[in-house]
């Protein structure tokens, strides 16, 4: 007579070889990591499941566009997955070199416009990104830019470096967050995190714009308004939307013209959200009060760019997600997306193509 215990024991004996076989099968799959600065914890996640190839070069800047690109083209044939760590674009040349074996691209970023999603869709590939996990860090930088621009850090730091301080009761005065109206263009994960972090600054009113009202807005005391209303009524405006055909150059001469003279504009989305010539004119002519940018076009912004001549602009070199914890969590999410994608499990953060 076969008891329930015997059935379970036999089932266990059958299952163990199957698990080993599955592990062996996934080890035959190759995953390419596109840059040499991928965190070790994320690399181990991939190495526990697959054969991992990693570029010896940094996939950023000049090194990425030359040595890194050549290395990727050499390593990618036969790979089933690509972990893309770069602000450089994925190209058709890379996808052609990969061949039909490539099934999934996992970008270690929230934005994915540099991954040519239309081409990935046409080739039947999957794409994942790393949203939400970076929202707290990016929101902290947004708050920092609000303070830096409104309190005229560019001018004040210049005084310190020159050793010539403007001393006087009415010198280099800034704008208050207290009792202000803060407008968030795009109340997604980053926008919501910005509102949470500003809640201790005695802001009078939070408003936001977008395609539709967000259920999370009620708890944040944020009011849904039209884009025009947001531009016309906000003392501080934070752009926290992804770059799409719809949002490209959404901040332009016309929209800047709707802002208040005391408005402070902050961009933590993508550089191409902004017509930078129009922004320069608005700041130069004091049509708006100040701006803070963590993203620009191009990146890096040339040191002789006209924007950098403005005393009422504070610029950072795209450091929104640049904390130890956030970059590690982004990399691990990207790795786990690959694991799920190549083992038939649901993707953790798929991009709808």
C-alpha contacts under 8 A as a table, 3 or more apart, distances in Angstrom:
res1	aa1	res2	aa2	distance
2	X	6	X	5.99
2	X	7	X	6.84
3	X	6	X	5.11
3	X	7	X	6.39
4	X	7	X	5.08
4	X	8	X	6.31
5	X	8	X	5.17
5	X	9	X	6.17
6	X	9	X	5.01
6	X	10	X	6.12
7	X	10	X	5.22
7	X	11	X	6.09
8	X	11	X	5.00
8	X	12	X	6.14
9	X	12	X	5.11
9	X	13	X	6.36
10	X	13	X	5.14
10	X	14	X	6.32
11	X	14	X	5.13
11	X	15	X	6.08
12	X	15	X	5.01
12	X	16	X	6.19
13	X	16	X	5.61
13	X	17	X	7.25
14	X	17	X	6.13
14	X	18	X	6.78
15	X	18	X	5.09
15	X	19	X	6.25
16	X	19	X	5.24
16	X	20	X	6.40
17	X	20	X	5.08
17	X	21	X	6.09
18	X	21	X	5.04
18	X	22	X	6.16
19	X	22	X	5.09
19	X	23	X	6.20
20	X	23	X	5.06
20	X	24	X	6.22
21	X	24	X	5.04
21	X	25	X	6.15
22	X	25	X	4.97
22	X	26	X	6.32
23	X	26	X	5.31
23	X	27	X	6.27
23	X	49	X	6.75
24	X	27	X	5.14
24	X	28	X	6.75
25	X	28	X	5.42
25	X	29	X	7.32
26	X	29	X	5.26
26	X	49	X	5.95
26	X	50	X	5.55
26	X	342	X	7.84
26	X	343	X	7.62
27	X	30	X	7.46
27	X	49	X	5.77
27	X	50	X	4.18
27	X	51	X	5.40
28	X	50	X	6.63
28	X	51	X	6.51
29	X	50	X	5.57
29	X	51	X	6.05
29	X	79	X	6.97
29	X	80	X	6.16
30	X	50	X	6.00
30	X	51	X	4.79
30	X	52	X	5.75
30	X	53	X	7.03
30	X	78	X	7.10
30	X	79	X	4.70
30	X	80	X	5.66
30	X	81	X	6.93
31	X	46	X	7.77
31	X	50	X	6.69
31	X	51	X	6.28
31	X	52	X	4.92
31	X	53	X	6.06
31	X	79	X	5.50
31	X	80	X	5.92
31	X	81	X	4.80
31	X	82	X	5.86
31	X	83	X	7.48
32	X	52	X	5.99
32	X	53	X	4.77
32	X	54	X	5.69
32	X	55	X	7.73
32	X	75	X	7.26
32	X	76	X	6.41
32	X	79	X	6.48
32	X	81	X	6.33
32	X	82	X	4.92
32	X	83	X	6.15
33	X	36	X	7.79
33	X	38	X	7.60
33	X	52	X	7.27
33	X	53	X	6.18
33	X	54	X	4.64
33	X	55	X	6.41
33	X	82	X	6.13
33	X	83	X	4.83
33	X	84	X	6.67
33	X	85	X	7.63
34	X	54	X	6.15
34	X	55	X	5.43
34	X	59	X	6.37
34	X	68	X	7.81
34	X	72	X	6.53
34	X	82	X	7.21
34	X	83	X	6.07
34	X	84	X	5.51
34	X	85	X	6.00
34	X	86	X	7.88
35	X	38	X	6.41
35	X	54	X	6.66
35	X	55	X	5.26
35	X	56	X	6.93
35	X	57	X	5.84
35	X	58	X	4.92
35	X	59	X	4.82
35	X	68	X	7.52
35	X	84	X	7.69
35	X	85	X	6.02
35	X	86	X	7.57
36	X	54	X	6.61
36	X	55	X	5.64
36	X	56	X	5.33
36	X	57	X	5.33
36	X	58	X	5.34
36	X	59	X	7.49
37	X	58	X	6.68
38	X	42	X	7.16
38	X	43	X	6.78
38	X	85	X	7.65
38	X	331	X	7.01
39	X	42	X	5.57
39	X	43	X	6.35
39	X	328	X	6.11
39	X	331	X	6.70
40	X	43	X	4.91
40	X	44	X	6.13
41	X	44	X	5.28
41	X	45	X	6.64
41	X	328	X	7.49
41	X	332	X	7.01
42	X	45	X	5.18
42	X	46	X	6.74
42	X	328	X	7.28
42	X	331	X	5.59
42	X	332	X	4.50
42	X	335	X	5.90
43	X	46	X	5.31
43	X	47	X	6.18
43	X	335	X	7.43
44	X	47	X	4.86
44	X	48	X	6.00
45	X	48	X	5.45
45	X	49	X	7.10
45	X	332	X	7.42
45	X	335	X	6.39
45	X	336	X	7.15
46	X	49	X	5.51
46	X	50	X	5.83
46	X	51	X	7.82
46	X	52	X	6.78
46	X	335	X	6.05
46	X	336	X	7.78
46	X	338	X	7.80
46	X	339	X	6.98
47	X	50	X	5.27
47	X	51	X	6.18
47	X	52	X	5.90
49	X	339	X	7.24
53	X	75	X	7.16
55	X	58	X	7.64
55	X	68	X	6.90
55	X	71	X	6.17
55	X	72	X	6.56
55	X	75	X	7.85
56	X	68	X	7.58
56	X	71	X	7.61
57	X	63	X	6.99
57	X	64	X	6.91
57	X	67	X	6.74
57	X	68	X	5.16
57	X	71	X	7.72
58	X	63	X	6.18
58	X	64	X	5.56
58	X	68	X	6.29
59	X	63	X	6.64
59	X	64	X	3.81
59	X	65	X	7.18
59	X	68	X	5.49
59	X	69	X	7.57
59	X	85	X	6.73
59	X	86	X	5.50
59	X	88	X	7.48
60	X	63	X	6.27
60	X	64	X	4.43
60	X	65	X	7.08
60	X	86	X	5.58
60	X	87	X	6.45
60	X	88	X	6.51
61	X	64	X	5.34
61	X	65	X	6.34
61	X	88	X	7.61
62	X	65	X	5.21
62	X	66	X	6.23
63	X	66	X	5.38
63	X	67	X	5.53
63	X	68	X	5.91
64	X	67	X	6.08
64	X	68	X	4.23
64	X	69	X	5.88
64	X	88	X	7.63
65	X	68	X	6.03
65	X	69	X	5.38
65	X	88	X	7.49
66	X	69	X	5.34
66	X	70	X	6.34
67	X	70	X	5.25
67	X	71	X	6.20
68	X	71	X	5.12
68	X	72	X	6.19
69	X	72	X	5.13
69	X	73	X	6.22
70	X	73	X	5.21
70	X	74	X	6.28
71	X	74	X	5.10
71	X	75	X	6.18
72	X	75	X	5.15
72	X	76	X	5.76
72	X	94	X	7.47
73	X	76	X	5.68
73	X	77	X	7.46
73	X	93	X	7.99
73	X	94	X	5.97
73	X	97	X	6.22
73	X	98	X	7.84
74	X	77	X	7.07
75	X	79	X	7.98
76	X	79	X	5.41
76	X	82	X	7.98
76	X	94	X	7.64
76	X	97	X	6.62
76	X	98	X	5.11
77	X	97	X	5.65
77	X	98	X	4.33
77	X	99	X	6.48
77	X	101	X	7.96
78	X	98	X	6.17
78	X	99	X	7.03
78	X	101	X	5.70
78	X	102	X	7.21
79	X	82	X	7.32
79	X	98	X	6.52
79	X	101	X	6.16
79	X	102	X	5.67
80	X	101	X	5.29
80	X	102	X	4.16
80	X	103	X	5.42
80	X	104	X	6.89
80	X	342	X	7.91
81	X	102	X	5.51
81	X	103	X	5.90
81	X	104	X	4.94
81	X	105	X	5.84
81	X	106	X	7.69
81	X	338	X	6.85
82	X	102	X	7.56
82	X	104	X	6.51
82	X	105	X	4.84
82	X	106	X	6.20
83	X	105	X	6.03
83	X	106	X	4.86
83	X	107	X	5.89
83	X	108	X	7.22
83	X	334	X	7.13
83	X	335	X	7.53
83	X	338	X	7.99
84	X	105	X	6.95
84	X	106	X	5.99
84	X	107	X	4.59
84	X	108	X	6.15
85	X	107	X	6.23
85	X	108	X	5.42
85	X	109	X	7.72
86	X	89	X	7.61
86	X	108	X	7.82
87	X	114	X	7.17
88	X	114	X	6.77
89	X	114	X	4.50
89	X	115	X	5.90
89	X	116	X	7.57
90	X	94	X	6.71
90	X	95	X	7.81
90	X	114	X	6.32
90	X	115	X	5.13
90	X	116	X	6.69
91	X	94	X	5.31
91	X	95	X	6.57
91	X	115	X	7.85
91	X	116	X	7.54
92	X	95	X	4.97
92	X	96	X	5.87
92	X	119	X	7.88
93	X	96	X	5.12
93	X	97	X	6.14
94	X	97	X	5.12
94	X	98	X	6.24
95	X	98	X	5.01
95	X	99	X	6.42
95	X	102	X	7.95
96	X	99	X	5.33
98	X	101	X	6.77
98	X	102	X	5.98
99	X	102	X	6.24
100	X	103	X	7.43
102	X	125	X	7.27
103	X	124	X	7.59
103	X	125	X	4.98
103	X	126	X	6.28
104	X	125	X	5.44
104	X	126	X	4.56
104	X	127	X	5.80
104	X	128	X	7.85
104	X	338	X	7.18
104	X	341	X	7.05
105	X	125	X	7.44
105	X	126	X	6.24
105	X	127	X	4.94
105	X	128	X	6.49
105	X	338	X	7.94
106	X	127	X	5.80
106	X	128	X	4.78
106	X	129	X	5.93
106	X	334	X	5.60
106	X	335	X	7.66
106	X	337	X	6.95
106	X	338	X	6.71
107	X	110	X	7.87
107	X	112	X	6.99
107	X	115	X	7.70
107	X	127	X	7.57
107	X	128	X	6.22
107	X	129	X	5.03
107	X	130	X	7.15
107	X	334	X	6.65
108	X	129	X	6.07
108	X	130	X	5.87
108	X	330	X	5.97
108	X	331	X	5.92
108	X	334	X	5.83
109	X	112	X	6.99
109	X	129	X	5.71
109	X	130	X	5.19
109	X	131	X	7.10
109	X	330	X	7.17
110	X	129	X	5.46
110	X	130	X	4.83
110	X	131	X	4.52
110	X	132	X	7.78
110	X	134	X	7.68
111	X	114	X	7.72
111	X	129	X	7.21
111	X	131	X	7.97
111	X	242	X	6.26
111	X	243	X	7.44
112	X	115	X	5.39
112	X	116	X	7.69
112	X	117	X	7.42
112	X	129	X	6.86
113	X	116	X	6.00
113	X	117	X	6.81
113	X	243	X	6.84
113	X	244	X	7.49
115	X	120	X	7.96
116	X	119	X	5.52
116	X	120	X	6.53
117	X	120	X	4.99
117	X	121	X	6.12
117	X	127	X	7.46
117	X	353	X	6.39
118	X	121	X	5.15
118	X	122	X	6.25
118	X	353	X	6.99
119	X	122	X	4.98
119	X	123	X	6.25
120	X	123	X	5.13
120	X	124	X	6.23
120	X	125	X	5.12
120	X	126	X	6.93
120	X	127	X	7.46
120	X	353	X	7.89
121	X	124	X	5.06
121	X	125	X	5.81
121	X	126	X	7.27
121	X	353	X	5.73
122	X	125	X	7.71
126	X	350	X	7.64
126	X	351	X	7.75
126	X	353	X	7.83
127	X	350	X	6.09
127	X	351	X	5.50
127	X	352	X	7.83
127	X	353	X	7.63
128	X	334	X	7.38
128	X	337	X	6.90
128	X	347	X	7.61
128	X	349	X	5.63
128	X	350	X	4.37
128	X	351	X	5.17
129	X	334	X	6.82
129	X	349	X	6.10
129	X	350	X	6.64
129	X	351	X	6.66
130	X	133	X	6.55
130	X	134	X	7.52
130	X	330	X	5.74
130	X	333	X	6.49
130	X	334	X	6.52
130	X	349	X	6.67
131	X	134	X	6.38
131	X	135	X	7.31
131	X	189	X	7.83
131	X	349	X	7.40
132	X	135	X	4.96
132	X	136	X	7.96
132	X	189	X	5.55
132	X	190	X	7.20
133	X	136	X	7.39
133	X	326	X	6.83
133	X	329	X	6.81
133	X	330	X	6.45
134	X	137	X	5.59
134	X	138	X	6.22
134	X	190	X	7.92
134	X	321	X	5.63
134	X	326	X	5.82
134	X	327	X	7.88
134	X	330	X	7.11
135	X	138	X	5.26
135	X	139	X	5.95
135	X	189	X	5.72
135	X	190	X	4.46
135	X	193	X	6.37
135	X	321	X	7.87
136	X	139	X	5.13
136	X	140	X	6.29
136	X	190	X	6.91
136	X	193	X	5.88
136	X	194	X	7.90
137	X	140	X	5.19
137	X	141	X	6.60
137	X	320	X	6.12
137	X	321	X	5.28
137	X	322	X	7.38
137	X	323	X	7.04
137	X	326	X	6.93
138	X	141	X	5.16
138	X	142	X	6.28
138	X	190	X	6.68
138	X	268	X	7.15
138	X	319	X	7.97
138	X	320	X	4.24
138	X	321	X	5.41
139	X	142	X	4.90
139	X	143	X	6.29
139	X	190	X	5.77
139	X	191	X	7.26
139	X	193	X	5.63
139	X	194	X	4.73
139	X	197	X	7.50
139	X	320	X	7.67
140	X	143	X	5.19
140	X	144	X	6.20
140	X	194	X	7.15
140	X	197	X	7.42
140	X	320	X	7.87
141	X	144	X	4.81
141	X	145	X	6.10
141	X	268	X	7.96
141	X	294	X	7.86
141	X	319	X	7.70
141	X	320	X	5.68
142	X	145	X	5.08
142	X	146	X	6.22
142	X	194	X	6.93
142	X	238	X	7.50
142	X	266	X	6.92
142	X	267	X	7.62
142	X	268	X	6.39
142	X	320	X	7.91
143	X	146	X	5.04
143	X	147	X	6.33
143	X	194	X	6.85
143	X	197	X	7.48
143	X	198	X	7.24
144	X	147	X	5.24
144	X	148	X	5.96
145	X	148	X	4.87
145	X	149	X	5.85
145	X	266	X	6.62
145	X	292	X	5.06
145	X	293	X	7.08
145	X	294	X	7.91
145	X	314	X	7.16
146	X	149	X	5.48
146	X	150	X	5.93
146	X	236	X	7.49
146	X	264	X	7.20
146	X	265	X	7.87
146	X	266	X	6.57
146	X	291	X	7.98
146	X	292	X	6.63
147	X	150	X	5.25
147	X	151	X	5.72
148	X	151	X	5.44
148	X	152	X	5.96
148	X	153	X	4.99
148	X	154	X	7.57
148	X	292	X	7.24
148	X	314	X	6.62
149	X	152	X	5.13
149	X	153	X	6.27
149	X	154	X	7.59
149	X	264	X	6.99
149	X	290	X	5.72
149	X	291	X	5.64
149	X	292	X	5.47
149	X	312	X	6.75
149	X	313	X	6.36
149	X	314	X	5.72
150	X	153	X	7.94
150	X	174	X	5.46
150	X	175	X	5.19
150	X	176	X	7.39
150	X	264	X	6.48
150	X	289	X	7.89
150	X	290	X	6.54
150	X	291	X	7.92
151	X	173	X	7.05
151	X	174	X	4.42
151	X	175	X	6.27
152	X	155	X	5.64
152	X	156	X	6.26
152	X	172	X	7.14
152	X	173	X	7.73
152	X	174	X	6.22
152	X	311	X	7.84
152	X	312	X	6.47
153	X	156	X	4.93
153	X	157	X	5.74
153	X	314	X	7.11
154	X	157	X	5.40
154	X	158	X	6.25
154	X	311	X	5.91
154	X	312	X	6.81
154	X	313	X	6.80
154	X	314	X	5.80
155	X	158	X	5.12
155	X	159	X	6.43
155	X	172	X	7.85
155	X	311	X	5.64
155	X	312	X	7.38
156	X	159	X	5.09
156	X	160	X	6.49
156	X	172	X	7.62
157	X	160	X	5.03
157	X	161	X	6.24
158	X	161	X	5.14
158	X	162	X	6.10
159	X	162	X	5.17
159	X	163	X	5.87
159	X	164	X	5.23
159	X	165	X	5.20
159	X	166	X	7.33
160	X	163	X	5.03
160	X	164	X	6.64
160	X	165	X	6.60
161	X	164	X	7.92
166	X	171	X	6.31
166	X	172	X	7.58
167	X	171	X	6.53
168	X	171	X	5.29
170	X	173	X	6.35
175	X	262	X	7.87
176	X	179	X	7.69
176	X	180	X	7.17
177	X	180	X	5.34
177	X	201	X	6.45
177	X	202	X	7.25
177	X	203	X	6.09
178	X	201	X	5.97
178	X	202	X	4.95
178	X	203	X	5.15
178	X	204	X	7.06
179	X	202	X	6.06
179	X	203	X	4.90
179	X	204	X	4.39
179	X	205	X	7.60
180	X	203	X	5.25
180	X	204	X	5.31
180	X	205	X	6.63
180	X	234	X	7.76
180	X	235	X	6.06
180	X	236	X	7.72
181	X	203	X	6.52
181	X	204	X	5.92
181	X	205	X	4.74
181	X	206	X	5.88
181	X	207	X	7.38
181	X	233	X	7.13
181	X	234	X	5.00
181	X	235	X	5.31
181	X	236	X	6.59
182	X	203	X	7.30
182	X	205	X	6.35
182	X	206	X	5.01
182	X	207	X	6.31
182	X	234	X	5.42
182	X	235	X	5.97
182	X	236	X	4.77
182	X	237	X	6.02
182	X	238	X	7.83
183	X	206	X	5.95
183	X	207	X	4.80
183	X	208	X	5.34
183	X	209	X	7.87
183	X	230	X	5.81
183	X	231	X	7.63
183	X	234	X	5.38
183	X	235	X	7.63
183	X	236	X	6.06
183	X	237	X	4.75
183	X	238	X	6.31
184	X	187	X	6.24
184	X	191	X	6.20
184	X	206	X	7.66
184	X	207	X	6.34
184	X	208	X	4.61
184	X	209	X	6.67
184	X	237	X	5.92
184	X	238	X	4.95
184	X	239	X	6.27
184	X	240	X	7.14
185	X	191	X	7.60
185	X	208	X	5.71
185	X	209	X	5.25
185	X	210	X	6.65
185	X	227	X	7.81
185	X	237	X	7.28
185	X	238	X	6.03
185	X	239	X	4.88
185	X	240	X	5.95
185	X	241	X	6.70
186	X	191	X	6.14
186	X	208	X	6.71
186	X	209	X	6.00
186	X	210	X	5.48
186	X	239	X	6.84
186	X	240	X	5.49
186	X	241	X	5.17
187	X	190	X	7.13
187	X	191	X	4.40
187	X	192	X	5.55
187	X	208	X	6.35
187	X	209	X	7.28
187	X	210	X	7.27
187	X	214	X	7.30
187	X	217	X	7.94
187	X	240	X	7.48
188	X	191	X	5.15
188	X	192	X	5.95
188	X	240	X	7.66
188	X	241	X	7.68
189	X	192	X	5.31
189	X	193	X	6.20
190	X	193	X	5.06
190	X	194	X	6.22
190	X	240	X	6.42
191	X	194	X	5.10
191	X	195	X	6.45
191	X	238	X	7.93
191	X	240	X	5.92
192	X	195	X	5.19
192	X	196	X	6.33
192	X	216	X	7.99
192	X	217	X	7.87
192	X	220	X	7.67
193	X	196	X	5.10
193	X	197	X	6.28
194	X	197	X	5.21
194	X	198	X	6.20
195	X	198	X	5.13
195	X	199	X	6.14
195	X	206	X	7.43
195	X	220	X	6.96
196	X	199	X	5.32
196	X	220	X	7.03
197	X	200	X	6.83
198	X	201	X	5.42
198	X	202	X	7.86
198	X	203	X	7.15
199	X	202	X	6.48
199	X	203	X	6.61
200	X	203	X	7.70
203	X	206	X	7.38
205	X	221	X	7.78
205	X	222	X	7.29
206	X	221	X	6.66
206	X	222	X	4.72
206	X	223	X	6.31
207	X	222	X	5.13
207	X	223	X	4.58
207	X	224	X	5.87
207	X	225	X	6.51
207	X	230	X	6.71
207	X	234	X	7.98
208	X	222	X	6.69
208	X	223	X	6.15
208	X	224	X	5.15
208	X	225	X	5.98
208	X	226	X	7.96
208	X	230	X	6.75
209	X	212	X	7.80
209	X	224	X	5.86
209	X	225	X	5.47
209	X	226	X	5.68
209	X	227	X	5.45
209	X	230	X	6.89
210	X	213	X	7.35
210	X	226	X	7.71
210	X	227	X	7.46
212	X	224	X	7.99
213	X	217	X	7.60
213	X	224	X	5.93
214	X	217	X	5.45
215	X	218	X	6.51
216	X	219	X	5.97
216	X	220	X	6.80
217	X	220	X	5.02
217	X	221	X	6.14
217	X	222	X	5.04
217	X	223	X	7.00
218	X	221	X	5.14
218	X	222	X	6.14
218	X	223	X	7.69
219	X	222	X	7.75
225	X	229	X	6.16
225	X	230	X	6.39
226	X	229	X	5.20
226	X	230	X	6.29
227	X	230	X	5.14
227	X	231	X	6.26
228	X	231	X	5.16
228	X	232	X	6.10
228	X	255	X	7.94
228	X	258	X	7.31
229	X	232	X	5.14
229	X	233	X	5.96
230	X	233	X	5.43
230	X	234	X	5.71
231	X	234	X	5.87
231	X	237	X	7.44
231	X	255	X	7.16
231	X	256	X	7.90
231	X	258	X	5.80
231	X	259	X	5.04
231	X	260	X	7.67
232	X	258	X	5.41
232	X	259	X	5.06
232	X	260	X	6.17
233	X	259	X	7.49
233	X	260	X	7.16
234	X	237	X	6.18
234	X	259	X	7.47
234	X	260	X	7.31
234	X	263	X	6.79
235	X	260	X	6.96
235	X	262	X	6.38
235	X	263	X	4.60
235	X	264	X	6.32
236	X	263	X	5.56
236	X	264	X	4.77
236	X	265	X	5.99
236	X	266	X	7.69
237	X	263	X	7.24
237	X	264	X	6.22
237	X	265	X	4.85
237	X	266	X	6.08
238	X	265	X	6.12
238	X	266	X	4.74
238	X	267	X	5.88
238	X	268	X	7.45
239	X	265	X	7.88
239	X	266	X	6.21
239	X	267	X	4.84
239	X	268	X	6.18
239	X	269	X	6.03
240	X	267	X	6.72
240	X	268	X	5.62
240	X	269	X	4.67
241	X	247	X	7.63
241	X	269	X	5.37
241	X	270	X	7.78
242	X	247	X	7.43
242	X	269	X	5.89
242	X	270	X	6.71
243	X	246	X	7.85
243	X	247	X	5.71
243	X	248	X	5.94
243	X	269	X	7.31
243	X	270	X	6.06
243	X	272	X	7.05
243	X	273	X	6.44
244	X	247	X	5.16
244	X	248	X	5.89
245	X	248	X	5.49
246	X	250	X	7.69
247	X	250	X	5.16
247	X	273	X	6.00
248	X	272	X	5.67
248	X	273	X	4.67
248	X	274	X	7.20
249	X	252	X	6.01
249	X	272	X	5.83
249	X	273	X	4.43
249	X	274	X	4.62
249	X	275	X	5.24
250	X	255	X	7.38
250	X	273	X	5.55
250	X	274	X	6.21
250	X	275	X	7.71
251	X	254	X	7.81
251	X	255	X	5.63
251	X	256	X	6.37
251	X	273	X	6.17
251	X	274	X	4.68
251	X	275	X	6.09
251	X	279	X	7.95
252	X	255	X	5.37
252	X	256	X	5.82
252	X	274	X	6.23
252	X	275	X	5.05
252	X	276	X	7.90
252	X	278	X	5.70
252	X	279	X	7.04
253	X	256	X	5.24
253	X	257	X	6.01
253	X	275	X	7.62
253	X	278	X	5.11
253	X	279	X	7.41
253	X	282	X	7.90
254	X	257	X	5.12
254	X	258	X	6.80
255	X	258	X	5.27
255	X	259	X	7.01
256	X	259	X	5.41
256	X	278	X	7.75
256	X	279	X	7.35
256	X	282	X	7.01
256	X	288	X	7.68
257	X	282	X	7.98
257	X	287	X	7.46
259	X	263	X	6.22
259	X	288	X	6.80
260	X	263	X	5.06
260	X	287	X	7.81
260	X	288	X	6.35
261	X	286	X	7.15
261	X	287	X	5.42
261	X	288	X	4.45
261	X	289	X	5.84
262	X	288	X	5.71
262	X	289	X	4.69
262	X	290	X	7.84
263	X	288	X	5.30
263	X	289	X	5.31
263	X	290	X	6.86
264	X	288	X	6.82
264	X	289	X	5.69
264	X	290	X	4.83
264	X	291	X	5.29
264	X	292	X	7.71
265	X	290	X	6.49
265	X	291	X	4.55
265	X	292	X	6.34
266	X	291	X	5.59
266	X	292	X	4.68
266	X	293	X	5.74
267	X	270	X	7.26
267	X	271	X	7.67
267	X	292	X	6.57
267	X	293	X	5.03
267	X	294	X	6.30
267	X	295	X	6.63
268	X	293	X	6.59
268	X	294	X	5.42
268	X	295	X	6.09
268	X	320	X	7.15
269	X	273	X	7.31
269	X	295	X	6.86
270	X	273	X	5.71
270	X	295	X	5.55
270	X	296	X	6.96
271	X	274	X	6.05
271	X	295	X	4.76
271	X	296	X	3.93
271	X	297	X	4.99
271	X	298	X	7.51
272	X	275	X	7.03
272	X	296	X	7.14
272	X	297	X	6.23
274	X	279	X	7.37
275	X	278	X	5.42
275	X	279	X	6.30
276	X	279	X	4.84
276	X	280	X	5.99
276	X	297	X	7.92
276	X	307	X	7.93
277	X	280	X	5.09
277	X	281	X	6.34
278	X	281	X	5.15
278	X	282	X	6.20
279	X	282	X	5.07
279	X	283	X	6.17
280	X	283	X	5.28
280	X	284	X	5.87
280	X	306	X	7.67
280	X	307	X	6.00
280	X	310	X	7.93
281	X	284	X	5.03
281	X	285	X	5.87
282	X	285	X	5.38
282	X	286	X	5.91
282	X	287	X	4.79
282	X	288	X	5.93
283	X	286	X	4.89
283	X	287	X	6.11
283	X	288	X	5.82
283	X	289	X	6.77
283	X	290	X	6.38
283	X	291	X	7.73
283	X	310	X	7.45
283	X	312	X	6.81
283	X	313	X	7.72
284	X	287	X	7.70
284	X	310	X	6.86
286	X	289	X	5.94
289	X	312	X	7.16
290	X	312	X	4.87
290	X	313	X	5.79
291	X	312	X	6.63
291	X	313	X	4.98
291	X	314	X	6.45
292	X	313	X	5.78
292	X	314	X	4.73
292	X	315	X	5.78
293	X	296	X	6.91
293	X	313	X	7.80
293	X	314	X	6.42
293	X	315	X	4.84
293	X	316	X	6.19
294	X	315	X	5.97
294	X	316	X	4.70
294	X	317	X	5.96
294	X	318	X	4.67
294	X	319	X	6.70
294	X	320	X	6.82
295	X	299	X	7.54
295	X	316	X	7.35
295	X	317	X	6.93
295	X	318	X	5.20
296	X	299	X	5.91
296	X	300	X	7.64
296	X	301	X	6.64
296	X	318	X	7.95
297	X	300	X	7.76
297	X	301	X	6.69
298	X	301	X	5.43
298	X	302	X	7.93
299	X	302	X	7.97
299	X	317	X	7.70
300	X	317	X	6.97
301	X	305	X	6.71
302	X	305	X	5.25
303	X	308	X	7.19
304	X	308	X	7.03
305	X	308	X	5.70
305	X	309	X	7.43
306	X	309	X	5.37
306	X	310	X	7.42
307	X	310	X	5.71
307	X	313	X	7.44
308	X	311	X	7.93
308	X	313	X	7.37
308	X	315	X	7.97
310	X	313	X	5.69
311	X	314	X	7.96
316	X	319	X	6.78
319	X	322	X	4.94
321	X	326	X	6.17
321	X	327	X	6.61
322	X	326	X	6.87
322	X	327	X	6.37
323	X	326	X	5.29
323	X	327	X	6.06
324	X	327	X	5.57
324	X	328	X	6.22
325	X	328	X	5.22
325	X	329	X	6.16
326	X	329	X	5.11
326	X	330	X	6.06
327	X	330	X	5.06
327	X	331	X	6.17
328	X	331	X	5.21
328	X	332	X	6.18
329	X	332	X	5.07
329	X	333	X	6.07
330	X	333	X	5.20
330	X	334	X	6.24
331	X	334	X	5.10
331	X	335	X	6.23
332	X	335	X	5.00
332	X	336	X	6.13
333	X	336	X	5.11
333	X	337	X	6.14
333	X	348	X	7.74
334	X	337	X	5.16
334	X	338	X	6.54
335	X	338	X	5.16
335	X	339	X	6.38
336	X	339	X	4.89
336	X	340	X	6.14
336	X	348	X	7.59
337	X	340	X	5.22
337	X	341	X	5.94
337	X	347	X	5.46
337	X	348	X	5.72
337	X	349	X	7.10
338	X	341	X	5.00
338	X	342	X	6.08
339	X	342	X	5.49
339	X	343	X	6.11
340	X	343	X	5.22
340	X	344	X	6.05
340	X	345	X	4.58
340	X	346	X	6.08
340	X	347	X	5.73
340	X	348	X	7.71
341	X	344	X	5.71
341	X	345	X	6.03
341	X	346	X	6.84
341	X	347	X	5.89
342	X	345	X	7.66
347	X	350	X	5.66
